[in-house]
Amino acid sequence: MGELFGLLEFGANGWGDELAAGTLLTIQLALATLPFGLVLGFLIALAKNSGEASLVLAANIYTTLFRGLPELLTLLIIYYGGQILLQQIVGLFTDTYVEINGFVAGMIALGLVFSAFASEVFLSAFKGIPDGQYEGARALGLTRFQTMRMVIVPQLIRLALPGLSNLWLILLKETALVSVIALDDLLRMTNLVVGNTKEPFFFYSVACLVYLTLSIISSVGIGRIDAWARRGEVRA
């Protein structure tokens, strides 16, 4: 057993550097995807909540599409389809070969899926805010933007946080999908280490512990955000 743990050392005698690099890329990808998915999901929820028929239809098509497709298939379509589209656009001006960045493709693909589910969470949160909140804001002379920023969004965060928390934990695990497009995340680096050491059970167990640790840390952080969002309720 001591020899196995010795394989986790950093430097030339172990594989700790590779696993740490994979973990770092996993965290970076998840953190980069989160704001992209949240903003897009919020905008889609606004479209659904607008009452405008064309916007509602477009938003419903979007969410149906990206909630219905497997995440891996979405990733492959974005990665290879984006490569073809980008090459055709560049080909209009030059013969230079371009290659889409795997990190960007992963962020976009995971962000699109995340936003589709997040939009439903935001929409439910919108429906949980009474119409009297909007009417009261108008009575105070607030503009639509001020109403959204000062009245609606603070309540929206509190109502949407449980659902968004679950989506974040799912996103954290789904970053493992980018290993299929040769992005050196934790799972791909673990596979490379297993191929060299022939110790699959040990290193996959280590990867499991890393993902579990990231989830626990996330849960603690989410708990603090929830306490902040509910601080008014505590005073009451």
N, C-alpha and C positions, 0 to 999 in steps of 0.2 A: 504493500500500500504506500509505503514511503517513496518508492520509486515512481509511482503514479503521480503523487503530489509534487515530486521533483520536476515532472514535466510541465508544471505550471509556472516554473521559475521564469523570470525575465532575463533576457540575454541569450547568448548562443546555446546555452544548455537546456533551455525550456521554450515553451510556446506561449508564455504569458503575454509577450508583446503582441502577438498576432490576435489573441483573443481580446485583449484590451482595445486594440485598434478596431476590431469588428464591433465591439460594444459601443465605442465612441461613435462610429458611423451610424449604428442603429439609433442611438439617442439623437444625433444630429438630424437624421432623416425624419424621425418622429416629430421633433421640435419644429423643423422647417415646414412639415406638412400641416401641423395643427393650425396656425393662423390662417393659412391659405384655405383650408377646409372650413374653418369657422366663419370667415368673412363671406365666402361663397355660399355656405349654407344659410347664413343670415339673410343674404340678398334673395336667395330662392324663397325663403320663408316669407319675406316681405312681398314678393311677387304673388305668392299663394294667398296671402292675407289682404292683398290690395283690392280684390273684387273685380279687377279688370279681366275680362274673359280671356283675352289673348295671352296675358301674362300668366294667368292661372293654368291655362292649357300648356304653355311652354314649360312652366315649372313642373307640372305633373308628368309631362313626357320625360323631362330630365331625370326626375327622381325614380320613375318607373324603370328607365333604362339602366341607371347605375346601381340601383338596388337589386335589379334582376340579374345582371351579369355577374359571373364569378369574378372575384377580385383579381385572381391570377390572369384570367382572360383579358380583363381591362388593362392590366399592366402590360401584357404582351402586345395588345393592339396599340396602346399609346407609344410603347417603345419602338416597335417595328413600323407602325403606321406613321408615327411622327418622323421617323427616319426617312421614309419614302417622301412624305410631304415636304419636309425641309429640303431634301435633295432636289426635288422638282422646282421649288422656289428659287434656290440658289442656282440651279441649272439655267434659269432664264437670263442670268447675268454672267455666269462664269462656269468653267468646267471643273472647278475645284470640288473635291469630294469632302463632304462634311459628315460628321457622325454625332448623333444626339447623345447628350450626356446622360449616363444611367441614373445618376442621382436626381437630376431634374425630371427625367421620365418617371422615376419612382415616386417623386414628390407629387407630380401632377396626377398620376393614376390613383394613388392612395388618397390624395386630396379630393378628387372627384367623387370617389366612393364615400369618403367621410362626409363630404358636404351634402350628399343625397340623404344620408341618414340624419345628419345634424339638422337639416331643414325641417324634418318632421318633428324633431325635438323642439326646435324654436317655434314651429307653428302651434304645437300644443301649449307651449308657454304663452304665446300671444293670446290664445283662447282662454287662458287662465287669468288674464288681466281684465277686470270689469270695464265695461264701457264708460262707467262714471269717471274713471281715471282720465280718459281722453276729454270728456266733457268738462271736468274740473280744470284741466290744463288750458282748454280754450277759454274758459271763463276768466282765467288769470291773464289772458292775453299772450300766452306762449305760442311761438311759431311751431310748425310741425317738427322742425329739427330740434328745437328746444324741448318739446314734449317728448320726443323719442330719447334724447340724451339725458334729460333730467328726471323724467317720470317713468318711462316705459322700460328702458334698458336696465336700470338697477333692479327692477322687479323681474325682468326677463332672465337675468343672470341667476337669480335665486331659484326661479321655477325650472329653468333648463339645466341647471348644474348636475343633478343626479343622472339624467340621460346622457349629457355630454361627458360625464366622468366615465361611464361605461364605454362610450365610443372611443375615448382616449386610450383606455386599457386595451381595447380591441385593436386600435391603430398601432399601439406599441408592439403587439404580437404580429400583426400583419406586415410589419417591416421585413419579416423573414422572407417574404415572397420575392424581394428584390434580388435574392441570391440566384434566381434563375436567369437574370440578365447580367450575371457576372459582376455584381456590385459587392464589394467586400464587407458585407455586414457580418453580424455575429454568427449567423447560421452558416454562411459560406466559409468563413474562416474556420469554424468548427469542423466542417466537412473536410477542409484541406488538412487540418491537424489530424483528424481521424485517418485520412488516407496515408499520412506519413507515419503515424504511431501505431496503427492497427489496434487502437483502444476505443472503440465506438461507445461502449456503455459509459465509461468514465467521462469522456469529454462531452457527450450529449447530456449527461447528468449535470456537468458543470454549466453548460449552456442553459439548462432548465433553471438552475439556481440563479443565474444572472438575470434571466427574464423575470423570475419570481421576485428577486430583489428590486428590480426596476418597478415592478407593479406595486410592491409594498411602499417604496419611496413615493410613488405617485399617489397612492391612497392617502398617505400622511399629508402630502401637499394639498390634495383635493379637500381633505377634512379641514385644513386651515382656511382654504378659500371659502368653503361652505360656512365656516364660523364667521368669516368677514362679511359674507353676503347676508347673513342672518343677524348681524349685530343690532339692527333696529328692533327685531323681534325680542332679542334678549333684554334690551332696555325696557320694552313694554311689559 
